[in-house]
């Protein structure tokens, strides 16, 4: 039983991404959501206990957790589980065993979803395969090996439009910012991007002083809470972190597109 449990934990915790502690996104506190069997007054009491325990921290999405007797809420960037007096709390992944769904990741994506219509698409390098009906907005670092893995996966994905935001993580890849400025300054940005990310071909003499959005994109990503590369937003505004396998990517693209289509 132990090897299976260890494997389960590994599959949940493993994240194919270049991770850096970027400044967290600022999130305003929100009123608690009343859940079945939980009185509004009780949730207000729990909200007060949270505010007393985490003074000044943004609190979002308070509700009863699926685990009996516990509540959940997002404090800053972290979804936590706790008792009504907040005498103890848990930070980690809650997995539904019947479906092996990471409920923590699912809820976090729901609470941090953005309006993709507000994204500055003119500041991206666009890549289209097939009809391009499914859409993803990728924050990516040219020197991140997991970004390369995602780009390789996308070469075999059909019917997708990818908007690549140049998002170097300086603490991990100090040369990436200038490289991505050089890619932006190239005559054919898409060709320069794919040469660099897929084939590791980059002209060290490339011009980097043209008007470019790289610095502004870094500021945007930090505002949106992007803390690892690759991270991407889907059509429904939910963020996914990491170079996930093609099967998972296809499923998420389809689910997001279906959700948007029925609105």
C-alpha positions as YAML, in Angstrom:
chain: A
units: angstrom
residues:
- id: 1
  name: UNK
  ca: [0.00, 0.00, 0.00]
- id: 2
  name: UNK
  ca: [2.83, 2.38, 0.81]
- id: 3
  name: UNK
  ca: [4.34, 2.45, -2.74]
- id: 4
  name: UNK
  ca: [0.90, 3.27, -4.20]
- id: 5
  name: UNK
  ca: [0.41, 6.10, -1.69]
- id: 6
  name: UNK
  ca: [3.85, 7.53, -2.44]
- id: 7
  name: UNK
  ca: [3.15, 7.36, -6.17]
- id: 8
  name: UNK
  ca: [-0.16, 9.12, -5.67]
- id: 9
  name: UNK
  ca: [1.48, 11.95, -3.77]
- id: 10
  name: UNK
  ca: [4.15, 12.28, -6.43]
- id: 11
  name: UNK
  ca: [1.60, 12.45, -9.24]
- id: 12
  name: UNK
  ca: [-0.28, 15.22, -7.44]
- id: 13
  name: UNK
  ca: [2.75, 17.24, -6.38]
- id: 14
  name: UNK
  ca: [4.82, 17.03, -9.56]
- id: 15
  name: UNK
  ca: [4.70, 20.27, -11.52]
- id: 16
  name: UNK
  ca: [6.41, 20.59, -14.90]
- id: 17
  name: UNK
  ca: [7.28, 24.24, -14.57]
- id: 18
  name: UNK
  ca: [10.12, 26.66, -13.88]
- id: 19
  name: UNK
  ca: [9.02, 28.01, -10.53]
- id: 20
  name: UNK
  ca: [9.98, 31.34, -9.02]
- id: 21
  name: UNK
  ca: [8.53, 33.31, -6.14]
- id: 22
  name: UNK
  ca: [7.14, 36.23, -8.07]
- id: 23
  name: UNK
  ca: [5.17, 38.86, -6.11]
- id: 24
  name: UNK
  ca: [1.65, 37.51, -5.47]
- id: 25
  name: UNK
  ca: [-1.31, 39.00, -7.24]
- id: 26
  name: UNK
  ca: [-3.32, 41.43, -5.15]
- id: 27
  name: UNK
  ca: [-6.79, 40.05, -4.47]
- id: 28
  name: UNK
  ca: [-9.52, 41.97, -2.72]
- id: 29
  name: UNK
  ca: [-11.46, 40.19, 0.01]
- id: 30
  name: UNK
  ca: [-14.84, 38.81, -0.95]
- id: 31
  name: UNK
  ca: [-17.97, 37.99, 0.98]
- id: 32
  name: UNK
  ca: [-18.24, 34.33, 2.02]
- id: 33
  name: UNK
  ca: [-20.35, 32.06, -0.16]
- id: 34
  name: UNK
  ca: [-23.18, 30.41, 1.75]
- id: 35
  name: UNK
  ca: [-23.09, 26.62, 1.44]
- id: 36
  name: UNK
  ca: [-25.82, 24.06, 1.95]
- id: 37
  name: UNK
  ca: [-26.26, 23.34, 5.65]
- id: 38
  name: UNK
  ca: [-24.14, 26.31, 6.75]
- id: 39
  name: UNK
  ca: [-25.93, 29.40, 8.04]
- id: 40
  name: UNK
  ca: [-24.81, 32.79, 6.80]
- id: 41
  name: UNK
  ca: [-24.19, 33.82, 10.40]
- id: 42
  name: UNK
  ca: [-21.79, 30.92, 10.92]
- id: 43
  name: UNK
  ca: [-19.83, 31.82, 7.79]
- id: 44
  name: UNK
  ca: [-19.62, 35.40, 9.01]
- id: 45
  name: UNK
  ca: [-18.14, 34.13, 12.29]
- id: 46
  name: UNK
  ca: [-15.59, 32.03, 10.38]
- id: 47
  name: UNK
  ca: [-14.76, 35.02, 8.18]
- id: 48
  name: UNK
  ca: [-14.09, 37.10, 11.30]
- id: 49
  name: UNK
  ca: [-11.85, 34.38, 12.73]
- id: 50
  name: UNK
  ca: [-9.90, 34.25, 9.44]
- id: 51
  name: UNK
  ca: [-9.46, 38.01, 9.37]
- id: 52
  name: UNK
  ca: [-8.20, 37.98, 12.95]
- id: 53
  name: UNK
  ca: [-5.73, 35.18, 12.22]
- id: 54
  name: UNK
  ca: [-4.45, 36.49, 8.87]
- id: 55
  name: UNK
  ca: [-4.44, 40.23, 9.52]
- id: 56
  name: UNK
  ca: [-4.30, 42.26, 6.32]
- id: 57
  name: UNK
  ca: [-4.17, 39.24, 4.00]
- id: 58
  name: UNK
  ca: [-6.70, 39.13, 1.15]
- id: 59
  name: UNK
  ca: [-9.38, 36.48, 1.75]
- id: 60
  name: UNK
  ca: [-11.46, 35.04, -1.06]
- id: 61
  name: UNK
  ca: [-13.94, 32.22, -1.68]
- id: 62
  name: UNK
  ca: [-14.79, 31.21, 1.89]
- id: 63
  name: UNK
  ca: [-17.15, 28.23, 1.98]
- id: 64
  name: UNK
  ca: [-17.69, 24.88, 3.68]
- id: 65
  name: UNK
  ca: [-15.16, 22.31, 2.47]
- id: 66
  name: UNK
  ca: [-16.11, 18.87, 1.20]
- id: 67
  name: UNK
  ca: [-14.39, 17.43, 4.28]
- id: 68
  name: UNK
  ca: [-16.90, 17.35, 7.18]
- id: 69
  name: UNK
  ca: [-16.38, 20.06, 9.77]
- id: 70
  name: UNK
  ca: [-13.86, 22.02, 7.73]
- id: 71
  name: UNK
  ca: [-13.96, 25.21, 5.68]
- id: 72
  name: UNK
  ca: [-11.87, 26.44, 2.80]
- id: 73
  name: UNK
  ca: [-10.73, 29.85, 1.57]
- id: 74
  name: UNK
  ca: [-8.01, 31.43, -0.49]
- id: 75
  name: UNK
  ca: [-5.58, 33.45, 1.61]
- id: 76
  name: UNK
  ca: [-3.37, 35.44, -0.72]
- id: 77
  name: UNK
  ca: [-2.29, 32.86, -3.31]
- id: 78
  name: UNK
  ca: [-2.96, 29.74, -1.22]
- id: 79
  name: UNK
  ca: [-6.13, 27.71, -0.77]
- id: 80
  name: UNK
  ca: [-6.27, 26.46, 2.82]
- id: 81
  name: UNK
  ca: [-8.55, 24.14, 4.82]
- id: 82
  name: UNK
  ca: [-9.32, 24.88, 8.47]
- id: 83
  name: UNK
  ca: [-11.69, 24.41, 11.43]
- id: 84
  name: UNK
  ca: [-14.26, 27.04, 12.32]
- id: 85
  name: UNK
  ca: [-12.04, 28.70, 14.93]
- id: 86
  name: UNK
  ca: [-8.98, 28.60, 12.64]
- id: 87
  name: UNK
  ca: [-7.05, 26.88, 15.42]
- id: 88
  name: UNK
  ca: [-5.47, 24.62, 12.79]
- id: 89
  name: UNK
  ca: [-5.20, 24.85, 9.03]
- id: 90
  name: UNK
  ca: [-3.90, 22.68, 6.19]
- id: 91
  name: UNK
  ca: [-2.09, 23.81, 3.04]
- id: 92
  name: UNK
  ca: [-1.90, 21.16, 0.35]
- id: 93
  name: UNK
  ca: [-3.73, 19.28, -2.38]
- id: 94
  name: UNK
  ca: [-7.15, 17.76, -1.75]
- id: 95
  name: UNK
  ca: [-7.76, 14.92, -4.21]
- id: 96
  name: UNK
  ca: [-11.11, 13.29, -4.99]
- id: 97
  name: UNK
  ca: [-10.24, 9.59, -5.05]
- id: 98
  name: UNK
  ca: [-13.14, 8.51, -7.28]
- id: 99
  name: UNK
  ca: [-11.93, 10.66, -10.18]
- id: 100
  name: UNK
  ca: [-8.35, 11.45, -9.04]
- id: 101
  name: UNK
  ca: [-9.25, 15.12, -9.51]
- id: 102
  name: UNK
  ca: [-7.13, 17.69, -7.71]
- id: 103
  name: UNK
  ca: [-9.93, 19.69, -6.08]
- id: 104
  name: UNK
  ca: [-7.51, 22.26, -4.65]
- id: 105
  name: UNK
  ca: [-6.13, 23.07, -8.08]
- id: 106
  name: UNK
  ca: [-9.64, 23.15, -9.54]
- id: 107
  name: UNK
  ca: [-10.94, 25.57, -6.91]
- id: 108
  name: UNK
  ca: [-7.84, 27.77, -7.10]
- id: 109
  name: UNK
  ca: [-8.26, 28.08, -10.87]
- id: 110
  name: UNK
  ca: [-11.91, 29.01, -10.38]
- id: 111
  name: UNK
  ca: [-11.12, 31.75, -7.85]
- id: 112
  name: UNK
  ca: [-8.24, 33.22, -9.86]
- id: 113
  name: UNK
  ca: [-9.88, 33.14, -13.31]
- id: 114
  name: UNK
  ca: [-9.36, 36.29, -15.35]
- id: 115
  name: UNK
  ca: [-11.21, 38.06, -18.17]
- id: 116
  name: UNK
  ca: [-9.12, 36.99, -21.16]
- id: 117
  name: UNK
  ca: [-10.68, 39.77, -23.23]
- id: 118
  name: UNK
  ca: [-8.58, 42.22, -21.22]
- id: 119
  name: UNK
  ca: [-5.27, 40.63, -22.26]
- id: 120
  name: UNK
  ca: [-3.10, 42.74, -24.63]
- id: 121
  name: UNK
  ca: [-2.91, 40.34, -27.57]
- id: 122
  name: UNK
  ca: [-0.88, 42.84, -29.61]
- id: 123
  name: UNK
  ca: [1.96, 42.10, -27.17]
- id: 124
  name: UNK
  ca: [2.07, 38.39, -28.03]
- id: 125
  name: UNK
  ca: [3.60, 36.09, -30.62]
- id: 126
  name: UNK
  ca: [0.68, 34.26, -32.20]
- id: 127
  name: UNK
  ca: [0.78, 30.65, -33.34]
- id: 128
  name: UNK
  ca: [-2.16, 28.93, -35.11]
- id: 129
  name: UNK
  ca: [-2.68, 25.29, -36.01]
- id: 130
  name: UNK
  ca: [-5.66, 24.13, -38.04]
- id: 131
  name: UNK
  ca: [-8.84, 26.18, -37.56]
- id: 132
  name: UNK
  ca: [-7.50, 27.69, -34.36]
- id: 133
  name: UNK
  ca: [-10.88, 27.55, -32.60]
- id: 134
  name: UNK
  ca: [-9.48, 26.58, -29.21]
- id: 135
  name: UNK
  ca: [-7.43, 29.28, -27.53]
- id: 136
  name: UNK
  ca: [-4.68, 29.48, -24.93]
- id: 137
  name: UNK
  ca: [-2.67, 32.42, -23.61]
- id: 138
  name: UNK
  ca: [0.80, 31.26, -22.56]
- id: 139
  name: UNK
  ca: [3.28, 33.07, -20.31]
- id: 140
  name: UNK
  ca: [6.57, 31.53, -21.34]
- id: 141
  name: UNK
  ca: [10.34, 31.81, -20.80]
- id: 142
  name: UNK
  ca: [12.70, 30.99, -23.68]
- id: 143
  name: UNK
  ca: [15.26, 29.37, -21.35]
- id: 144
  name: UNK
  ca: [12.74, 27.30, -19.37]
- id: 145
  name: UNK
  ca: [13.01, 23.59, -20.30]
- id: 146
  name: UNK
  ca: [9.36, 23.01, -19.37]
- id: 147
  name: UNK
  ca: [8.33, 25.79, -21.77]
- id: 148
  name: UNK
  ca: [10.21, 23.90, -24.47]
- id: 149
  name: UNK
  ca: [8.31, 20.75, -23.49]
- id: 150
  name: UNK
  ca: [4.95, 22.55, -23.80]
- id: 151
  name: UNK
  ca: [5.95, 24.03, -27.16]
- id: 152
  name: UNK
  ca: [6.89, 20.54, -28.37]
- id: 153
  name: UNK
  ca: [3.52, 19.23, -27.26]
- id: 154
  name: UNK
  ca: [1.73, 22.04, -29.09]
- id: 155
  name: UNK
  ca: [3.34, 20.98, -32.38]
- id: 156
  name: UNK
  ca: [1.04, 17.92, -32.28]
- id: 157
  name: UNK
  ca: [-2.12, 19.73, -31.13]
- id: 158
  name: UNK
  ca: [-4.61, 20.70, -33.83]
- id: 159
  name: UNK
  ca: [-7.31, 23.38, -33.94]
- id: 160
  name: UNK
  ca: [-5.59, 25.75, -31.51]
- id: 161
  name: UNK
  ca: [-4.53, 29.38, -31.39]
- id: 162
  name: UNK
  ca: [-1.67, 30.14, -29.00]
- id: 163
  name: UNK
  ca: [-0.81, 33.65, -27.85]
- id: 164
  name: UNK
  ca: [2.71, 33.59, -26.40]
- id: 165
  name: UNK
  ca: [3.53, 36.26, -23.82]
- id: 166
  name: UNK
  ca: [7.28, 36.79, -23.39]
- id: 167
  name: UNK
  ca: [7.69, 36.22, -19.64]
- id: 168
  name: UNK
  ca: [11.32, 35.68, -18.57]
- id: 169
  name: UNK
  ca: [11.98, 34.72, -14.95]
- id: 170
  name: UNK
  ca: [15.16, 36.65, -14.21]
- id: 171
  name: UNK
  ca: [16.01, 34.82, -10.97]
- id: 172
  name: UNK
  ca: [16.23, 31.50, -12.84]
- id: 173
  name: UNK
  ca: [17.25, 32.55, -16.35]
- id: 174
  name: UNK
  ca: [19.11, 35.89, -16.29]
- id: 175
  name: UNK
  ca: [19.79, 35.85, -20.04]
- id: 176
  name: UNK
  ca: [16.18, 35.18, -21.05]
- id: 177
  name: UNK
  ca: [14.92, 38.78, -20.93]
- id: 178
  name: UNK
  ca: [17.37, 40.02, -23.56]
- id: 179
  name: UNK
  ca: [16.81, 36.90, -25.65]
- id: 180
  name: UNK
  ca: [13.07, 37.48, -25.66]
- id: 181
  name: UNK
  ca: [13.56, 41.12, -26.57]
- id: 182
  name: UNK
  ca: [15.75, 39.94, -29.45]
- id: 183
  name: UNK
  ca: [13.04, 37.53, -30.57]
- id: 184
  name: UNK
  ca: [10.49, 40.34, -30.52]
- id: 185
  name: UNK
  ca: [12.80, 42.56, -32.60]
- id: 186
  name: UNK
  ca: [13.24, 39.87, -35.29]
- id: 187
  name: UNK
  ca: [11.62, 40.33, -38.73]
- id: 188
  name: UNK
  ca: [9.76, 37.05, -38.31]
- id: 189
  name: UNK
  ca: [8.92, 36.81, -34.60]
- id: 190
  name: UNK
  ca: [7.22, 33.43, -34.76]
- id: 191
  name: UNK
  ca: [10.14, 31.85, -36.63]
- id: 192
  name: UNK
  ca: [12.63, 33.41, -34.21]
- id: 193
  name: UNK
  ca: [10.59, 32.22, -31.23]
- id: 194
  name: UNK
  ca: [10.27, 28.64, -32.47]
- id: 195
  name: UNK
  ca: [13.95, 28.48, -33.43]
- id: 196
  name: UNK
  ca: [14.90, 29.59, -29.93]
- id: 197
  name: UNK
  ca: [12.41, 27.56, -27.90]
- id: 198
  name: UNK
  ca: [12.39, 24.35, -29.96]
- id: 199
  name: UNK
  ca: [15.85, 24.22, -31.51]
- id: 200
  name: UNK
  ca: [17.82, 26.45, -29.09]
- id: 201
  name: UNK
  ca: [18.96, 28.57, -32.01]
- id: 202
  name: UNK
  ca: [19.36, 32.22, -31.11]
- id: 203
  name: UNK
  ca: [21.42, 34.97, -32.73]
- id: 204
  name: UNK
  ca: [23.55, 36.48, -29.92]
- id: 205
  name: UNK
  ca: [23.92, 39.63, -32.05]
- id: 206
  name: UNK
  ca: [20.16, 40.07, -32.40]
- id: 207
  name: UNK
  ca: [18.86, 43.59, -31.92]
- id: 208
  name: UNK
  ca: [17.19, 44.06, -28.52]
- id: 209
  name: UNK
  ca: [16.52, 47.81, -28.42]
- id: 210
  name: UNK
  ca: [13.40, 47.95, -30.58]
- id: 211
  name: UNK
  ca: [10.09, 48.93, -28.96]
- id: 212
  name: UNK
  ca: [9.01, 45.73, -27.25]
- id: 213
  name: UNK
  ca: [6.49, 44.59, -24.61]
- id: 214
  name: UNK
  ca: [8.75, 42.26, -22.59]
- id: 215
  name: UNK
  ca: [9.12, 44.45, -19.49]
- id: 216
  name: UNK
  ca: [5.41, 45.30, -19.54]
- id: 217
  name: UNK
  ca: [4.54, 41.60, -19.92]
- id: 218
  name: UNK
  ca: [6.59, 40.73, -16.84]
- id: 219
  name: UNK
  ca: [4.64, 43.34, -14.86]
- id: 220
  name: UNK
  ca: [1.37, 41.99, -16.26]
- id: 221
  name: UNK
  ca: [2.21, 38.39, -15.38]
- id: 222
  name: UNK
  ca: [3.10, 39.35, -11.82]
- id: 223
  name: UNK
  ca: [-0.20, 41.24, -11.50]
- id: 224
  name: UNK
  ca: [-2.09, 38.16, -12.72]
- id: 225
  name: UNK
  ca: [-0.30, 35.89, -10.24]
- id: 226
  name: UNK
  ca: [1.86, 34.01, -12.75]
- id: 227
  name: UNK
  ca: [4.57, 32.46, -10.60]
- id: 228
  name: UNK
  ca: [5.92, 29.75, -12.88]
- id: 229
  name: UNK
  ca: [6.53, 29.10, -16.55]
- id: 230
  name: UNK
  ca: [4.89, 27.87, -18.56]
- id: 231
  name: UNK
  ca: [1.57, 29.07, -17.18]
- id: 232
  name: UNK
  ca: [-1.38, 29.55, -19.47]
- id: 233
  name: UNK
  ca: [-4.94, 30.83, -19.36]
- id: 234
  name: UNK
  ca: [-7.69, 29.04, -21.25]
- id: 235
  name: UNK
  ca: [-10.77, 30.49, -22.95]
- id: 236
  name: UNK
  ca: [-12.71, 30.48, -19.67]
- id: 237
  name: UNK
  ca: [-10.01, 32.53, -17.93]
- id: 238
  name: UNK
  ca: [-8.71, 29.71, -15.73]
- id: 239
  name: UNK
  ca: [-4.97, 29.37, -15.29]
- id: 240
  name: UNK
  ca: [-3.01, 26.13, -15.66]
- id: 241
  name: UNK
  ca: [0.61, 25.91, -14.52]
- id: 242
  name: UNK
  ca: [3.10, 23.51, -16.03]
- id: 243
  name: UNK
  ca: [3.82, 21.53, -19.18]
- id: 244
  name: UNK
  ca: [0.96, 19.07, -18.81]
- id: 245
  name: UNK
  ca: [0.72, 15.96, -21.03]
- id: 246
  name: UNK
  ca: [-1.06, 16.26, -24.37]
- id: 247
  name: UNK
  ca: [-4.08, 14.22, -23.26]
- id: 248
  name: UNK
  ca: [-4.68, 16.55, -20.31]
- id: 249
  name: UNK
  ca: [-4.11, 19.61, -22.45]
- id: 250
  name: UNK
  ca: [-6.63, 18.44, -25.05]
- id: 251
  name: UNK
  ca: [-9.21, 17.75, -22.33]
- id: 252
  name: UNK
  ca: [-8.75, 21.18, -20.73]
- id: 253
  name: UNK
  ca: [-8.87, 22.99, -24.06]
- id: 254
  name: UNK
  ca: [-12.11, 21.20, -24.95]
- id: 255
  name: UNK
  ca: [-13.69, 21.81, -21.54]
- id: 256
  name: UNK
  ca: [-12.86, 25.51, -21.59]
- id: 257
  name: UNK
  ca: [-14.13, 25.94, -25.13]
- id: 258
  name: UNK
  ca: [-17.39, 24.13, -24.30]
- id: 259
  name: UNK
  ca: [-17.89, 26.27, -21.20]
- id: 260
  name: UNK
  ca: [-17.45, 29.49, -23.18]
- id: 261
  name: UNK
  ca: [-19.69, 28.27, -26.00]
- id: 262
  name: UNK
  ca: [-22.69, 27.62, -23.71]
- id: 263
  name: UNK
  ca: [-22.60, 31.07, -22.10]
...
